[in-house]
Amino acid sequence: MQQYTLAPLNADAWRVLAPDGAHVGNLKRVGAVWKFKAIGYEANGQLVPGGGPLTGQHNAMLPHPDALALNAVLHEP
């Protein structure tokens, strides 16, 4: 099972990285909850908000940034 990691950006956002280091989304604070924001990239490098391999988990919510909880949410069908 892939294990995604978190890398801090600022007080309200974390980068979500795939095991190979690819940037697959962000975890952003929205009010009192944290939301996963999936991203993808087109062949020309253009960012695709809500795209990429984790589109199905776009807007998944977490109570706080936590790699274990994030992985549980991202591995849900």
N, C-alpha and C positions, 0 to 999 in steps of 0.2 A: 504494500500500500504506500502510495506517495505521501511524503510528509512535507507540508508547506511550512515555511518559516516566516517570521515577521521581522522587519527592519524598520526602526523608527524614522519618520520623516519630520514630525513636529508634535506638539502636544495633542493635536486632534487627528493625526493620520499616521498610518503605518503602511509600508509596502508589503505586499504578500508575494513571496517568491517560491517558485517550484523547486524541487530538489536539484535541478540543473542550473538554478540561478535565474531562470527566466521570470520576468515581472508579469504576473498573471492577474493582479488586482491590487486594490487598496482597502484598508480597513479604516473607515472614517467615522468620527464622532458626529452624530446627528442628534442634537438635543441630549437626552440622557442615555441613548443607546449607541452602539457601534454597528455600522452596516458594512458588509462586504460589497465592494464595487468591482465587479469583474471588468477586465480590460483585455483587449486583444490587439494585434498589430497586423496590418495588411502587408503584402509583399514589399511595398514601397516604403514601409516603416511608419505609415500613418496610424495613429492611435484610434482604436475602435472602442468607445465607451460601451460597457455592457457586453462586449464580445469576448472572444477567446475561448479557451477550453473549459472555463467555469461559468459560462453564461447562465446555466440552470440554477446557479446559487447566487446570482446577482441580487443584491438587497437582503441577503440573509442577515439576521440580527444576532448580536452577541452582547452580553452585559458589560464586557470589558475586553481589552486586548489580551488574548491568551492563546498561545499556539496549540495547546491540546484541544481546547474548545473549538478553535477555528478549524482544525483538522477534522473533528467530528462533524461539523456542519458541512464542510466542503466534500466530505465523502458520503453524504446522504444521497440517495438516488433521486 
